[in-house]
Amino acid sequence: MAAPLTLLLIVAVTIRAALFRSSLADLISERVEVVSPLTAWKRVVEGLALLDLGVSPYSGDVFHETPLIIYLFHFLVDYAEITFMVTDIITAVALYIAVTDYNKQVFRKQKFVLAADRFPHDCHELIRSPTEMYYIPLKVAMFYLLNPFTILSCVAKSTCGLNNAVISVFILSTIKGNVLLSAIFLALATYQSIYPVTLCAPALLYLMQRQYIPVNFRRVSFWWFIAQYAFMYLGSLFVIICLSFFLLGSWDYLPSVYGFILSVPDLTPNIGLFWYFFAEMFEHFRLFFLCVFQINVFFYTIPLSVKLKEHPVFLIFMQLAVISIFKSYPTVGDIALYMAFLPVWSHLHRFLRNIFLVSCVLLACSALFPVLWHLWIYAGSANSNFYYAITLLFNVAQILLVSDYFYAFLRREHHLTYGLYLKRKDGSEATLVLK
């Protein structure tokens, strides 16, 4: 598999290098679907200019990235294009290795269950074959590297690519069973954008599975492992935050980064749900609805963790999707990360109900974003309602996509337990309804 992966990396780098040298690069870097007030490269450049002048980059209302990012590009600003291409390669290779290892574990577990004859006899067609699983890691890397959303994000030099790289290395560390590296990279991802803290639940569930620790609140081993992981995670986060303080010499970045993410003061249009709603919001209702909107990202963690406690990798996929839909300043780069996992669940296609419709809606919305933006901003023949309508439809399509995969996953698991062809007590065919 090394040769196809190498060829894929060469093609991906060639496409990005060609676009960096084209006239489209400047246009892409201005697109509100691709960059946000948090991730825009021009804001990083502005922050670097302030830093070079001896002024805090957080003294104005322009720069909202973390101190580690600005100090990273303080040394790599002349190699920014190479840096963003390398981060995409790191993300793809990390996902490739992680999915390869995960597939080995799935096949090993499936082989054990088959040997124990625990599957119903009529559901052998649902069993995954080694041939079917062989090319999945390559497809995952391809889905990430050749996804137009990823390419646009890289060419725009959106710092979202760096966040994706950190999360992908966290996923790799978790699947490899390395508790310390998992905690460190989760802390780094949380430091970057707060929302990845919800990935703590699937990481804990997966690592406990690897170490054969049962999810039982009465077991001392359960709480001891959580305490160990929490200590490593919070300790890493504390070290990173203190390092940022020593680099910057002040705590100015805390309100400028995390306060900005949570309070959503910049209502620049994007592909998220926040900007239009809060632009129309009366000020005395703002705090209440801000809490309601922000809690969406965190609220689903507990019920999903309870339902998917035996399947933490699918839970990671679900959490990544929830974050990309409900975060305050989403971009297409966030969507590209969870979409890269779709080939992992290719065995669920027979149970998907709305995949064709949802795919068409996502493609149509992606094409209509620049059209309606032009009609609103430049032609003046439309208004913000048009653009938000397509944004709303785009997010509804994402929700339908994720919920469809969730339904398909649960249905397959049900069939693997009770059989593919269900019968009523009188022998007639039964219909499965999941509520």
Salt bridges, closest charged atoms under 4 A:
GLU30 OE1 - LYS42 NZ 3.54
GLU33 OE2 - ARG31 NH2 2.90
ASP52 OD1 - HIS74 ND1 3.58
ASP61 OD1 - HIS64 NE2 3.30
GLU81 OE1 - ARG21 NH1 2.79
ASP88 OD2 - ARG16 NE 2.96
ASP101 OD1 - LYS176 NZ 3.76
ASP101 OD2 - ARG210 NH1 3.98
GLU125 OE1 - ARG350 NH1 2.98
GLU132 OE2 - ARG128 NE 3.87
ASP266 OD2 - ARG43 NH2 3.35
ASP334 OD1 - LYS327 NZ 3.25
ASP404 OD1 - ARG353 NE 3.51
GLU413 OE1 - HIS311 NE2 3.59
GLU413 OE2 - ARG412 NH1 3.69
